[in-house]
């Protein structure tokens, strides 16, 4: 039973990975010097930690 269970789990994982990767978008590649749009709200500033972070 253990061998057949391991095979069934492996097959299920392969099937799930196939369908997940089918819809998954790859990260875009940028060349040096390319202009990109950056969301400033997703950045973490070293100076903004601690007191008064809302104002930075």
C-alpha positions as CSV (number, residue, x, y, z in Angstrom):
1,X,0.0,0.0,0.0
2,X,2.8,2.4,0.8
3,X,4.3,2.1,-2.7
4,X,1.0,2.7,-4.5
5,X,0.2,5.6,-2.2
6,X,3.6,7.2,-2.9
7,X,3.1,6.8,-6.6
8,X,-0.4,8.3,-6.4
9,X,0.8,11.3,-4.5
10,X,3.7,11.8,-6.9
11,X,1.3,11.6,-9.9
12,X,-1.1,14.1,-8.2
13,X,1.7,16.5,-7.5
14,X,2.9,16.4,-11.1
15,X,-0.7,17.0,-12.4
16,X,-1.2,19.9,-10.0
17,X,2.2,21.5,-11.0
18,X,1.3,21.2,-14.7
19,X,-2.0,23.0,-14.3
20,X,-0.5,25.7,-12.0
21,X,2.5,26.4,-14.3
22,X,0.1,26.6,-17.3
23,X,-1.5,29.8,-15.8
24,X,1.5,31.2,-14.0
25,X,3.0,34.3,-15.5
26,X,6.8,34.7,-15.7
27,X,8.4,37.7,-14.3
28,X,9.3,40.3,-16.9
29,X,13.0,40.8,-17.8
30,X,14.3,44.4,-18.0
31,X,17.4,45.6,-19.7
32,X,19.8,48.1,-18.0
33,X,18.5,51.6,-18.6
34,X,14.9,50.6,-19.1
35,X,12.3,52.9,-17.6
36,X,10.0,51.1,-15.1
37,X,7.1,52.1,-12.9
38,X,7.6,51.4,-9.2
39,X,4.9,51.4,-6.6
40,X,6.3,53.4,-3.7
41,X,3.9,51.8,-1.2
42,X,5.5,48.4,-1.6
43,X,9.0,49.7,-0.7
44,X,10.5,49.5,2.7
45,X,12.7,52.4,3.7
46,X,15.5,51.9,6.2
47,X,14.9,55.4,7.6
48,X,11.2,54.8,8.1
49,X,11.4,52.3,10.9
50,X,10.4,53.4,14.3
51,X,8.8,56.7,15.4
52,X,6.9,58.8,12.9
53,X,6.9,56.2,10.1
54,X,3.5,57.5,8.9
55,X,5.0,60.9,8.0
56,X,7.8,59.6,5.8
